[in-house]
């Protein structure tokens, strides 16, 4: 039967004789709806369609299988108890008919009616059954309503955001409420209350729960009068809006509670109350603070409208940009914007007007002196929809720091590139020195011997000059790679430059005027005089090539003090050497690459591209830097910054002595893995009067000494396969501590070399080797 079916028809099951027709006719005369069922299965089917009662004869079910009917009766809903009227034969009651008990057990709600019976009796019993069935229908309606109510309650219980719980009050012996237990709580309870009840007593959860809560709920539980209050709990640090009422049996003292967490609202109210108490004083203080901020802040404040005019500006506008208040308020704010920034700025303001949301942007604003400044803006609309407030901050220093950072990063990249190139170049220069050493030595020997005809001597001199130029080129490579040994001393730069004026003048030629600008009494500078002379001469040559039609070259020497660190320059005192020409100048791209190794604008075969790289490397090696200021058509100024070096020893000027020939000076042990270098050096040592013992490695030399060789001098290369020269010196000095030693190097590598050990750099001439040995043996 459907959940809402209401049927008052009577089903009749009397398959034998005329009982079915008679019963149906009697019920029809009483205006009762009747349906005759020819069989028991048909009856079960009709029951599914609804019925108020069933009239069945005893013989219809006496021997029938009642399992289907019993099953249907067993699945009746709790409100349903279908009435049966069983027509029995005379004497077929319970007291004399054993089958009647079985029928009663199966049918349940059954009335026995013996035949024959009067029609009025049947109709009376049927009507009583119909009334009983109607009461069942009413019960069903009430049950459905209750179930719907329960479903609505449960849906509300589970989904409302309001906290809800049911509690049982607990009283002491004196009848005072002292605790309560949570019976039920909805999902929103934990969010609103800040804890989970889980059927516990409140004293278990919050031992310090305030008594006023127990009094409030206790009064409701005992009187039944609902209550409402806004109250806080110090123990839980919360406030609630609570509505409570008694439910169920009054004796159960059960209370239902609806509540909302109003802590945030209460805090706001308390804060508002505090503010209201001192409102006038605070308004005055805030007004004064606003005025101070407006008048004293370095940020620029403005009130403007969307039509393009400003109505108020702070004094910072004048401090930052130079404009007066009258200037600013009399012109549209767009007229102060850089033309490139105006469209994007106005678009941002228009978008803010539509969205009502604050925005940020940067633009360039004109200064009164004709310059531009970067300003960072924060702009917020006012509620009136007409005006907005703008706060601008001068970004000049921030932009400058960004530029400095970018410069530093570029310098780092350049430094890393130069370091990589330096390593490569230094290695190449080392190999060139090994190649030049026998060449220079041999040509020097031929030059000093004066062998051959005058023409052959000229060829030797030319070859020696070319070798010396190659030697100079290698020195430039080493200077660029920062592997050229520097003799840093205190140098009088003015005297050094004055001593070079004739050389520089002859290099420049007659079409270029040379000017020296140097004040007397300048401090001494930290420099290697020889390397510095080479650097200045190189700068002069570059300047000459930049003035093909002649011009003026000015060499300036000044004393500078650096207080704020700059790229390449720390704080301190410097001697600044500037070389300024009036030549063609450089564009920005050329200037950016000027100190790159092998970069040249002179064309193929007209320059090595190492000049400025060498000068830059020299300056960095001496703790200074190189700066370039140039513009196309306006010449170039290159400045070499050298640290003041008053505490260093002053450079000594010495002449190179002529080679002296000696005899029987003893035995010199010569060690070098390069056979040609070893042969050239051995010849020089022989000229000096030494018997030369040669070894191609450090291990071989050490073994010769251990085998009995007793040399008077050890001359060894440093970088060799296996044992280095420095390691050989250590091993030999462990055996012969007083043995004079000299290390020969392709460049000034110092790693692993004792600074006290004498060194000479390849390539060298016989006179240079003789001078070095004279110092060692002195």
C-alpha positions in Angstrom: 0.0 0.0 0.0 1.3 3.4 -0.9 2.3 5.8 1.9 -0.7 8.1 1.4 -3.4 5.6 0.2 -6.7 5.9 2.0 -9.1 3.0 1.0 -12.4 2.0 2.6 -13.3 -0.9 0.4 -14.0 -4.4 1.7 -12.3 -7.4 0.0 -14.4 -10.6 0.0 -12.7 -14.0 -0.3 -15.5 -16.8 -0.5 -14.7 -19.0 -3.4 -17.4 -21.6 -2.7 -21.2 -21.3 -3.0 -23.1 -18.1 -2.9 -21.3 -16.6 0.2 -19.3 -14.1 -1.9 -22.3 -12.8 -3.8 -24.5 -12.6 -0.7 -21.8 -10.8 1.4 -21.2 -8.4 -1.5 -24.9 -7.6 -1.9 -25.3 -7.0 1.8 -22.4 -4.6 1.8 -23.6 -2.8 -1.3 -27.0 -2.1 0.3 -25.0 -0.4 3.1 -23.2 1.7 0.5 -19.9 0.0 1.1 -17.4 -0.5 -1.7 -16.8 -4.2 -2.2 -14.3 -6.3 -4.3 -14.7 -10.0 -4.6 -11.4 -12.0 -4.7 -11.7 -15.4 -6.5 -8.6 -16.8 -4.8 -6.1 -16.2 -2.0 -3.3 -14.9 -4.4 -5.7 -12.5 -5.9 -6.6 -11.3 -2.4 -2.9 -10.6 -1.7 -2.6 -8.6 -4.9 -5.7 -6.5 -4.1 -4.3 -5.8 -0.6 -1.4 -4.0 -2.3 -4.0 -1.6 -3.8 -5.5 -0.8 -0.4 -8.4 -2.1 1.7 -10.3 -1.2 4.9 -11.1 -4.8 5.8 -11.3 -8.3 4.5 -14.3 -10.7 4.7 -13.1 -14.3 4.3 -14.9 -17.6 4.8 -13.4 -20.3 7.0 -13.4 -22.8 4.2 -11.4 -20.4 1.9 -8.4 -20.6 4.2 -8.9 -23.9 6.0 -6.5 -25.9 3.9 -4.9 -23.0 1.8 -1.2 -22.0 1.9 -1.4 -18.8 3.9 2.4 -17.9 3.7 1.9 -15.2 1.1 -0.9 -13.6 3.2 1.1 -14.0 6.4 4.1 -12.4 4.7 2.0 -9.4 3.6 0.6 -9.0 7.1 4.1 -9.1 8.5 5.3 -6.2 6.4 2.5 -3.9 7.5 3.7 -0.5 8.7 3.6 0.2 12.4 0.3 2.1 12.1 -1.5 -0.6 10.2 -3.5 -3.5 11.7 -5.8 -4.7 8.9 -9.2 -6.0 10.2 -10.4 -9.5 9.1 -14.0 -10.8 9.5 -14.0 -14.6 9.4 -17.3 -16.3 8.5 -17.3 -19.6 10.3 -19.9 -22.4 10.5 -22.1 -22.7 13.6 -20.0 -23.7 16.5 -16.8 -22.6 14.8 -15.7 -20.4 17.6 -12.4 -20.6 19.4 -13.8 -22.7 22.2 -14.9 -25.5 19.9 -12.8 -25.0 16.8 -9.0 -25.7 17.1 -8.4 -24.2 13.7 -9.7 -20.9 14.9 -6.6 -20.3 17.0 -4.4 -20.8 14.0 -6.5 -18.4 12.0 -6.3 -15.9 14.9 -2.5 -16.2 15.1 -2.1 -15.6 11.3 -4.8 -13.0 10.7 -4.2 -11.0 13.9 -7.0 -8.5 14.0 -9.9 -10.9 13.3 -13.6 -11.0 14.2 -15.4 -14.4 14.1 -18.9 -14.4 12.7 -20.9 -17.6 12.8 -23.3 -18.5 9.9 -26.1 -18.0 9.4 -26.1 -14.4 10.5 -28.4 -11.5 10.1 -27.3 -8.9 7.5 -27.5 -6.2 10.1 -24.9 -8.0 12.2 -22.5 -8.2 9.3 -23.0 -4.6 8.3 -22.5 -3.5 11.9 -19.3 -5.4 12.3 -18.0 -4.1 8.9 -18.7 -0.5 9.8 -16.9 -1.0 13.1 -13.9 -2.3 11.2 -14.0 0.6 8.8 -14.0 3.1 11.7 -11.1 1.2 13.2 -9.3 1.4 9.9 -10.0 5.2 9.6 -8.4 5.6 13.0 -5.4 3.7 11.7 -5.3 6.1 8.7 -5.4 9.0 11.1 -2.5 7.5 13.1 -0.6 7.1 9.9 -1.1 10.7 9.0 0.0 11.8 12.5 3.1 9.5 12.2 4.0 10.8 8.8 3.6 14.4 10.1 5.8 13.5 13.0 8.4 11.9 10.7 8.4 14.9 8.5 8.7 17.1 11.5 11.6 15.0 12.7 13.3 15.2 9.3 12.9 19.0 9.2 14.3 19.2 12.7 17.2 17.0 11.8 17.9 19.0 8.7 17.8 22.2 10.6 19.8 20.7 13.4 22.6 19.6 11.1 22.8 22.6 8.8 22.1 25.8 10.8 25.1 27.9 11.6 23.8 28.7 15.0 25.1 26.5 17.8 22.5 24.3 19.3 22.6 21.8 22.2 20.4 20.0 24.7 21.6 19.9 28.3 20.5 18.1 31.5 20.9 20.3 34.6 22.6 18.9 37.6 21.6 20.2 41.1 23.2 19.7 44.5 21.4 18.4 47.6 20.3 22.0 48.4 18.6 22.3 45.0 21.3 24.7 43.5 22.4 24.2 39.9 26.1 23.2 39.9 26.7 21.5 36.6 25.1 20.3 33.4 25.7 17.5 31.0 25.5 17.8 27.2 22.9 15.4 25.7 23.2 16.4 22.1 24.9 19.1 20.0 24.8 20.1 16.4 27.8 20.3 14.1 28.0 24.1 14.5 28.4 23.8 18.2 32.2 23.4 18.2 32.7 26.4 15.9 30.5 28.6 18.0 31.6 27.3 21.5 35.2 26.6 20.9 35.2 23.0 22.2 33.5 19.6 21.5 31.0 18.5 24.1 31.0 14.7 23.4 28.4 14.0 26.1 30.6 15.3 28.9 29.8 17.6 31.8 30.8 21.3 31.4 32.8 21.1 34.6 34.9 18.4 33.0 35.6 20.6 30.0 35.9 24.0 31.7 36.5 23.5 35.5 36.4 27.3 36.0 33.0 27.8 34.3 31.2 30.7 35.9 28.3 30.2 38.2 26.0 32.7 36.5 25.7 30.2 33.6 24.3 27.5 36.0 22.0 30.0 37.6 20.6 31.1 34.2 20.0 27.5 32.9 18.8 26.3 36.3 16.1 28.9 36.5 14.8 27.9 33.1 14.9 24.2 34.0 12.9 24.7 37.2 10.4 27.4 36.1 10.0 26.6 32.4 10.3 30.3 31.5 12.5 30.8 28.4 15.5 33.1 28.8 17.8 35.1 26.6 21.0 36.9 27.4 24.3 38.1 26.0 27.1 37.0 28.3 30.7 36.1 28.3 32.9 33.4 29.7 36.3 34.5 31.0 37.4 30.9 31.2 36.7 30.4 27.5 37.5 34.0 26.4 34.3 34.3 24.4 30.9 36.0 24.3 27.6 34.5 23.2 24.1 35.6 22.4 22.1 32.8 24.1 18.4 31.7 23.8 17.3 28.8 26.1 14.0 27.1 26.9 12.9 24.0 28.7 11.9 20.9 26.7 10.4 17.5 27.5 9.2 16.4 31.0 9.7 19.2 33.5 11.0 16.6 35.9 13.9 15.9 33.5 15.2 19.4 33.9 16.3 19.4 30.3 17.0 22.7 28.5 17.6 23.4 24.8 20.1 26.1 24.0 20.5 28.2 20.8 23.6 30.4 20.8 25.8 32.6 18.5 29.5 33.5 19.1 29.5 37.3 19.3 33.0 37.6 20.6 34.2 39.6 17.6 31.1 41.9 17.7 31.4 42.3 21.4 35.1 43.2 21.1 34.2 45.8 18.5 31.5 47.2 20.7 33.8 47.4 23.6 36.4 49.1 21.4 33.8 51.5 20.1 32.7 52.2 23.7 36.3 53.0 24.6 36.7 55.2 21.6 33.5 57.0 22.3 34.6 57.8 25.8 37.6 59.8 24.5 36.2 60.6 21.0 36.8 64.4 21.1 40.4 64.0 22.3 41.2 61.3 19.8 39.6 63.3 16.9 41.7 66.3 17.9 44.9 64.1 18.2 44.2 62.4 14.9 43.5 65.6 13.2 46.8 67.1 14.5 48.6 63.9 13.4 47.1 64.0 10.0 48.1 67.7 9.6 51.6 66.8 10.8 51.8 63.9 8.3 50.5 66.1 5.5 52.9 69.0 6.3 56.0 67.1 7.3 56.0 63.8 5.4 58.6 63.5 2.6 55.9 61.7 0.6 53.7 63.8 -1.6 50.0 63.9 -0.7 47.3 65.2 -3.0 43.5 65.2 -3.3 42.4 65.2 -6.9 39.3 64.6 -9.0 38.7 62.4 -12.0 38.3 65.5 -14.3 42.0 66.1 -14.0 42.5 68.8 -11.4 44.1 68.7 -7.9 42.3 70.5 -5.0 45.0 70.1 -2.3 48.7 69.2 -2.2 51.1 68.7 0.6 54.4 70.8 1.0 56.4 67.7 -0.1 55.5 68.5 -3.7 57.5 71.7 -3.4 60.4 70.0 -1.7 60.6 67.1 -4.2 59.7 68.8 -7.5 60.1 72.5 -6.8 56.6 73.5 -7.9 54.6 75.9 -5.8 51.1 75.1 -4.6 49.7 77.7 -7.0 51.5 76.0 -9.9 50.1 72.6 -9.0 46.5 73.6 -8.4 46.2 75.8 -11.5 47.1 73.2 -14.0 45.8 69.7 -14.8 47.8 67.0 -13.2 48.4 65.3 -16.6 50.5 68.3 -17.7 53.1 67.4 -15.2 53.5 63.8 -16.5 56.1 62.6 -18.9 54.4 62.2 -22.3 55.4 58.5 -22.5 53.8 57.8 -19.1 50.6 59.9 -19.4 48.4 57.3 -21.2 49.1 54.4 -18.8 48.7 56.7 -15.8 45.4 58.1 -16.9 44.2 54.6 -17.8 45.1 53.4 -14.3 43.1 56.2 -12.7 40.1 55.5 -15.0 40.2 51.8 -14.1 40.2 52.8 -10.4 37.2 55.0 -10.9 35.3 52.0 -12.4 36.4 49.3 -9.9 36.5 51.5 -6.8 39.7 49.7 -5.7 43.0 51.3 -4.8 45.8 51.0 -7.4 49.6 51.5 -7.6 51.8 52.7 -10.5 55.0 54.5 -11.3 55.6 57.4 -13.6 57.9 60.3 -14.3 56.8 63.8 -13.1 58.4 67.0 -14.2 60.5 69.1 -11.9 60.4 72.9 -12.0 64.0 73.0 -13.2 63.1 70.9 -16.3 64.2 67.5 -15.1 62.1 64.4 -14.5 61.8 62.3 -11.3 60.4 58.8 -11.0 57.5 58.7 -8.5 55.8 55.7 -7.1 52.0 56.3 -6.5 49.4 54.7 -4.3 46.0 56.0 -5.2 42.7 55.3 -3.5 39.2 56.5 -4.4 37.0 58.5 -2.0 33.4 57.4 -1.3 31.9 60.4 -3.1 32.9 58.9 -6.4 34.3 62.2 -7.5 37.7 62.5 -5.8 40.6 60.3 -4.9 43.7 60.5 -2.7 47.2 60.1 -4.1 50.4 59.4 -2.2 53.6 59.7 -4.1 57.1 58.6 -3.1 60.3 59.8 -4.7 62.0 56.8 -6.3 65.1 58.6 -7.4 67.4 56.9 -4.8 65.8 53.5 -5.3 66.2 53.8 -9.1 69.8 54.8 -8.6 70.4 51.8 -6.3 68.8 49.6 -9.0 71.1 51.1 -11.6 74.1 50.5 -9.2 73.0 46.9 -8.7 72.7 46.4 -12.4 76.2 48.0 -12.9 77.6 45.8 -10.2 76.1 42.7 -11.8 77.5 43.7 -15.2 80.9 44.3 -13.5 80.7 40.8 -12.0 79.9 39.2 -15.3 82.7 41.2 -16.9 85.1 40.2 -14.1 84.2 36.5 -14.6 84.7 36.8 -18.3 88.0 38.6 -17.8 89.1 36.0 -15.3 88.4 33.2 -17.8 90.1 35.1 -20.6 93.0 35.8 -18.2 93.5 32.2 -17.4 93.7 31.3 -21.1 95.9 34.3 -22.0 98.2 33.7 -19.1 98.7 30.1 -20.1 99.4 31.2 -23.7 101.9 33.9 -22.5 103.7 31.3 -20.4 104.3 29.1 -23.4 105.4 32.2 -25.4 107.9 33.0 -22.8 109.3 29.5 -23.0 109.6 29.9 -26.7 111.1 33.5 -26.5 113.7 32.6 -23.9 116.1 30.7 -26.2 115.3 33.2 -29.0 116.2 36.2 -26.9 119.2 34.5 -25.3 120.6 33.4 -28.6 120.1 36.8 -30.4 121.5 38.6 -27.4 124.6 36.4 -27.6 125.0 37.1 -31.3 124.5 40.8 -30.7 127.1 40.9 -28.0 129.6 38.8 -29.9 129.3 41.1 -33.0 129.8 38.1 -35.3 129.3 38.4 -39.1 129.2 41.3 -41.5 127.6 44.6 -40.7 124.6 43.5 -42.8 124.3 40.3 -40.8 124.6 42.3 -37.5 121.7 44.5 -38.7 119.7 41.4 -39.3 120.5 40.2 -35.8 119.6 43.6 -34.3 116.3 43.6 -36.2 115.5 40.1 -35.0 116.4 41.1 -31.5 114.1 44.1 -31.7 111.3 41.9 -33.0 111.9 39.5 -30.1 111.8 42.4 -27.6 108.5 43.5 -29.2 107.2 40.0 -28.8 108.4 40.1 -25.2 106.5 43.4 -24.7 103.4 41.8 -26.2 103.7 38.9 -23.8 104.1 41.3 -20.9 100.8 42.9 -22.0 99.2 39.6 -22.1 100.5 38.8 -18.6 99.4 42.3 -17.4 95.9 41.6 -18.8 95.9 38.2 -17.1 97.2 39.8 -13.9 100.2 37.4 -13.8 102.9 39.9 -14.6 105.0 40.4 -11.5 104.5 43.9 -10.1 107.1 45.8 -8.1 104.7 48.1 -6.2 106.5 51.1 -4.8 105.7 54.7 -3.9 106.0 56.5 -7.2 106.0 60.3 -7.8 103.5 60.3 -10.7 104.3 63.9 -11.7 108.0 63.2 -12.0 107.3 60.0 -13.9 105.0 61.7 -16.4 107.4 64.6 -16.9 110.2 62.1 -17.6 108.0 60.5 -20.4 107.0 63.8 -22.1 109.7 63.6 -24.8 108.9 60.0 -25.5 105.2 60.6 -25.6 105.6 63.7 -27.7 107.7 61.9 -30.3 105.1 59.1 -30.4 102.2 61.6 -31.0 103.8 63.4 -33.9 103.8 67.1 -34.8 100.0 67.5 -35.4 99.1 66.8 -31.8 99.7 69.2 -28.9 100.7 67.6 -25.6 99.7 69.4 -22.4 100.5 68.3 -18.8 98.3 69.5 -15.9 99.8 68.4 -12.6 100.0 70.4 -9.4 103.2 70.2 -7.4 103.4 68.5 -4.0 101.1 65.5 -4.8 101.3 62.4 -2.6 103.2 59.4 -3.9 101.1 56.7 -5.6 101.2 52.9 -5.3 102.5 51.7 -8.7 105.0 49.7 -10.7 106.9 52.4 -12.5 107.8 50.3 -15.5 104.3 48.9 -16.0 102.8 52.4 -15.5 105.1 53.9 -18.1 104.0 51.2 -20.5 100.3 51.8 -19.7 100.6 55.6 -20.2 102.4 55.2 -23.5 99.7 52.8 -24.6 97.0 55.3 -23.7 98.9 58.0 -25.6 99.1 55.8 -28.7 95.3 55.1 -28.5 94.7 58.8 -28.2 96.9 59.6 -31.2 95.0 57.0 -33.3 91.7 58.7 -32.3 93.0 62.1 -33.7 94.0 61.4 -37.3 93.7 65.1 -38.1 95.6 66.2 -35.1 94.3 67.8 -31.8 95.3 68.1 -28.2 96.3 65.4 -25.7 96.1 66.5 -22.0 97.6 64.4 -19.2 96.2 65.5 -15.8 97.4 64.3 -12.4 95.2 65.1 -9.4 94.8 64.0 -5.8 91.2 62.6 -5.2 89.4 61.5 -2.0 86.7 58.9 -2.3 84.2 59.0 0.6 81.3 57.0 -0.8 82.4 53.7 -2.3 81.9 53.4 -6.1 82.2 50.4 -8.4 85.8 49.4 -8.3 86.7 52.1 -5.8 86.6 51.8 -2.0 86.9 54.6 0.4 90.4 56.3 0.5 92.8 58.6 -1.2 93.8 58.2 -4.8 96.1 59.7 -7.5 94.0 60.2 -10.6 95.9 60.2 -13.9 93.6 61.3 -16.8 94.5 61.1 -20.5 92.1 63.3 -22.5 92.0 63.7 -26.2 90.0 65.8 -28.6 89.5 62.9 -31.1 86.5 61.1 -32.6 85.2 59.7 -29.3 83.3 56.5 -28.7 79.6 55.6 -28.8 77.9 53.8 -25.9 78.3 50.3 -27.4 82.0 50.8 -28.1 82.6 52.3 -24.6 80.9 49.3 -23.0 83.3 46.9 -24.7 86.5 49.1 -24.6 88.3 47.0 -21.9 87.4 43.6 -23.3 90.4 41.7 -24.3 91.2 41.6 -28.1 88.4 44.2 -28.8 89.7 46.8 -31.2 88.3 49.4 -33.5 91.5 49.9 -35.5 90.9 47.2 -38.0 92.8 44.0 -38.7 96.5 44.2 -38.3 96.4 47.6 -36.7 96.0 46.7 -33.0 96.1 43.8 -30.6 93.0 44.8 -28.6 95.0 44.4 -25.4 96.0 48.0 -24.7 93.1 49.1 -22.5 92.7 45.5 -21.1 96.3 45.7 -19.9 95.8 49.1 -18.3 92.6 48.0 -16.7 94.3 44.8 -15.4 97.2 46.9 -14.0 94.8 49.3 -12.2 92.9 46.4 -10.6 96.1 44.7 -9.6 97.2 47.9 -7.8 93.9 48.2 -6.0 92.5 51.0 -8.2 90.3 51.1 -11.3 89.9 52.5 -14.8 87.1 54.9 -15.9 86.2 56.0 -19.4 84.2 59.1 -20.3 83.6 59.5 -24.0 81.1 60.8 -26.5 81.1 60.6 -30.3 82.6 63.8 -31.7 83.7 65.1 -28.3 86.8 63.1 -27.5 87.7 60.6 -24.8 88.9 60.9 -21.3 90.4 57.8 -19.7 91.3 58.0 -15.9 93.6 55.7 -14.1 93.0 55.7 -10.3 95.9 54.6 -8.2 95.9 54.4 -4.4 98.1 56.8 -2.5 101.2 54.8 -1.3 103.2 57.1 1.0 104.0 54.1 3.2 105.7 52.1 0.4 109.4 52.3 -0.4 110.3 54.6 -3.2 111.4 53.2 -6.5 115.1 53.0 -7.1 116.5 53.9 -10.5 119.2 51.5 -11.5 121.1 51.0 -14.8 121.6 47.5 -16.3 125.2 46.6 -16.0 127.2 45.0 -18.8 127.8 41.3 -18.8 131.0 40.4 -17.0 132.8 37.2 -17.9 134.1 35.1 -15.1 136.1 31.9 -14.9 136.0 28.9 -12.6 133.0 30.0 -10.5 132.1 26.5 -9.7 129.2 24.2 -10.8 125.7 25.3 -11.6 122.9 22.8 -11.7 120.4 23.9 -14.3 116.9 22.2 -14.3 114.3 22.8 -17.0 112.0 20.5 -18.9 112.3 22.6 -22.1 115.5 21.6 -23.9 115.8 24.8 -25.9 115.4 27.0 -22.8 117.9 24.8 -20.9 120.4 25.0 -23.7 120.1 28.9 -24.0 120.4 29.3 -20.2 123.3 26.9 -20.0 125.2 28.9 -22.5 124.7 32.1 -20.5 125.9 30.4 -17.3 128.9 29.0 -19.1 129.8 32.5 -20.2 129.7 33.6 -16.6 132.3 31.0 -15.7 130.2 28.1 -14.5 130.5 24.4 -15.3 126.9 23.5 -16.0 125.2 20.3 -15.1 121.8 19.9 -16.7 118.7 18.0 -15.6 115.3 17.7 -17.4 113.2 17.3 -14.3 113.2 18.0 -10.6 113.5 14.3 -9.7 116.5 13.9 -11.9 118.3 16.9 -10.4 117.6 15.7 -6.9 119.0 12.3 -7.8 122.1 13.8 -9.2 122.8 15.6 -5.9 122.1 12.4 -3.9 124.6 10.6 -6.3 127.3 13.0 -5.3 127.0 16.2 -7.4 128.0 19.1 -5.2 126.7 22.3 -7.1 127.6 25.9 -6.2 124.4 27.2 -7.7 120.9 25.8 -8.4 118.9 27.4 -11.3 115.5 25.7 -11.9 112.3 26.2 -13.8 109.2 26.3 -11.6 106.3 24.7 -13.6 107.6 21.2 -14.7 105.9 17.8 -14.9 106.1 16.0 -11.6 108.2 17.9 -9.1 107.9 21.7 -9.4 110.9 24.0 -8.9 109.6 25.2 -5.6 109.4 21.6 -4.3 112.9 20.9 -5.7 114.3 23.9 -3.8 112.7 22.7 -0.6 114.2 19.2 -1.1 117.7 20.5 -2.0 117.8 23.0 0.8 117.0 20.2 3.3 120.3 18.7 2.1 122.3 21.9 1.3 120.7 24.7 3.4 123.2 27.3 2.2 123.1 26.5 -1.5 122.2 29.7 -3.6 119.1 29.0 -5.7 117.2 30.9 -8.5 113.7 30.0 -9.8 112.9 30.8 -13.4 109.2 31.3 -14.3 107.1 31.9 -17.4 105.0 34.3 -15.3 104.8 35.3 -11.7 103.0 32.4 -10.3 103.6 32.4 -6.5 101.5 29.5 -5.3 103.8 27.2 -3.4 106.8 29.4 -3.7 108.5 30.9 -0.7 108.6 34.7 -1.2 112.2 34.8 0.0 113.4 32.6 -2.9 114.8 34.7 -5.7 113.0 34.6 -9.0 113.5 35.8 -12.6 110.9 35.9 -15.3 111.2 34.5 -18.8 112.4 35.6 -21.3 115.6 37.3 -20.0 118.8 38.6 -21.5 122.2 37.6 -20.4 122.7 40.9 -18.6 119.5 40.5 -16.6 120.5 37.0 -15.5 123.9 38.3 -14.6 122.4 41.1 -12.5 120.1 38.6 -10.7 123.0 36.2 -9.9 125.1 39.1 -8.7 122.3 40.0 -6.2 122.0 36.3 -5.0 125.7 35.8 -4.5 126.3 39.3 -3.0 
